[in-house]
Amino acid sequence: MNDAIKRSQVKAEIAKNRLYIILKGTVSAKELESVYTDIRFCIADLKSGFNVITDLTEGKIGHLSGIMTFKKIADYLVSKKVGTVVRVVGKPSVLSNQISRLTEIVQGYRPVYVATMEEAEEALKKSE
């Protein structure tokens, strides 16, 4: 996939021990797998207990098979001893509702849901 076409982003902010996952546009199953790979590379630079902000406000899954990749991502984050997970969902959507139901079954993974990125940053400040 051409990186110029890829809209989703994953980045680690090492000083804050934080991972940012930003989904934009219609995310194909292939792009979501690429996001998963990016997450694995970024986590290598973070310490146990790292926090995660996932921004879903501008993204949607292009195919239902991508939902299972979200579960794989959640399982991986738990295996790497994730701290607080905050999801930015804006107005509730089909995607945020599907992902919410799916991640309820992942042991040790209980995201906090907020409407804006500012609320996400504030939620993490309070948890630290």
Buried (B, 14 or more C-beta within 10 A) or exposed (E): EEEEEBBBEBEBBEEBBBBBBBBBBEBBBEBBBBBBEBBEEBBEEBEEEBBBBBBBBEBBBBEEEBBEBBBBBBBBBBEBEBBBBBBBBBEEBEBBEBBBEBBEEBEEBEBBBBEEBEBBBEBBEEEE
